[in-house]
Amino acid sequence: MSSQSTATHRRHDREILTLALPAFGALVAEPLFLLADSAMIGHLGTPQLAGLGIAAALLTTAVNVFVFLAYATTGTVARRLGAGDLPAALRQGIHGIWLAVLLGLAVVLLGIPTAATLIDAFGASPTAAPHATTYLRISILGIPAMLIVLAATGVLRGLQDTRTPLYVAIGGFTANIALNGLFIYGLGWGIAGSAWGTVIAQYGMAAVYLRTVLRGARQHAVSLRPDPSGIRGSARAGAPLLVRTLSLRAISLLATLVATRLGDADVAAHQIALTIWMLLAFALDAIAIAGQAIIGRYLGAGDAEGARAICRRMVGWGIASGLALGALVAVAGPLTMPLFTGDSDVHDRLLPVLLIIAVTQPLAGVVFVLDGVLMGAGDGPYLAAAMLLTLTVFAPAALLVPTIGGGVTTLWWAMAGLMMATRLVTLGLRTRTGRWLVTGAERA
């Protein structure tokens, strides 16, 4: 390798790590909330943990279908930053935050009256359903705050700032743990206490983000008033990513639905495994977040070759990170099971699932990186089509699990193996074509 190539790799590594390391801490905030909730609620009983599993799947879906508020905003803000137009980048971010407020209020108005119906639709057992309904109704109140956090995080990432989200995440997680401990055990509120603790922590995080973004907007004389045309533009830019995310969430919901049909012990094991999977996914996505911000900036500055080169470097980081995380799960996973529940039936079902998660992490590392690269490039329509294809492949395999007598282990082979392999093929083919390398402040 030439000295010039070595210097380029080192420069790319610095760019990636400068953004990815702080992004890791911020990204794991959401699964850490659920991880803490699972650990505390698991000691209340298996029905409570099963109820959390069902409610958390619905709640996460309600929030993550709007993850485009972060992902689309990161790429568009970074493009304008790369083109040297910081006020335009901030204006784009303000539009996204207003869109988050409107969407959050709509979800609350629709979600609270339908909470019990949604839980019943999942076929929850009579013992788990009341706990699931309680947790969901309270947690829905925190959705506006969560969407504001998504949009504001996207603005800061696009501005190449992942440190501020890290600090906010640390504060939010700490507050969540303290409040949950007080409400669940100190005041004896049970699963309702867990939900209230998380909601309060989420609004605190949203307040800090708003203060940070609005201060930057004022410094550059950017209007804070809602602009209907700008809000509509943000919605149009995020629409393909909404389709992509709905397809991804349909996969997760379908997996939970199948697990629910297998019994309380299976759905409890699935909930713990899914929480760990989400934690690992967000960890791997730290490199993808760096990719969104860096790719957007490079393309905004007109440097297509630089974008291609740093994409290759990030793929290497994704593989290495996947190997490290897989080894960690294989070694530490079995030791962590008692932290969630003392039920031996749940342990027996969970152990093989953790091993499946471990061996598929390198595959997941590449998938998340390529996903982030294409998001940063604004290649939303292709991402939407690719995820729809993945859902089409996964759904029949998952639905066959109860029919063939398979348990939660078989379900996770379909989820961590088949689903991720399909994503790798579709994303890998796209990045090889180079059609995503569109330069300029806006993607035509």
Secondary structure, DSSP 8 states (H G I E B T S, - for coil): --HHHHHHHHHHHHHHHHHHHHHHHHHTHHHHHHHHHHHHHHTT-HHHHHHHHHHHHHHHHHHHTTTHHHHHHHHHHHHHHHTT-HHHHHHHHHHHHHHHHHHHHHHHHHHHHHHHHHHHHTT--TTTHHHHHHHHHHHGGGHHHHHHHHHHHHHHHHTT--HHHHHHHHHHHHHHHHHHIIIIIIS--THHHHHHHHHHHHHHHHHHHHHHHHHHHHHTT---S--HHHHHHHHHHHHHHHHHHHHHHHHHHHHHHHHHHH-HHHHHHHHHHHHHHHHHHHHHHHHHHHHHHHHHHHHHTT-HHHHHHHHHHHHHHHHHHHHHHHHHHHHHHHHHHHHH---HHHHHHHHHHHHHHHHTHHHHHHHHHHHHHHHHTT-HHHHHHHHHHHHHHHHHHHHHHHHTT--HHHHHIIIIIIIHHHHHHHHHHHHHHTTT---SSS--
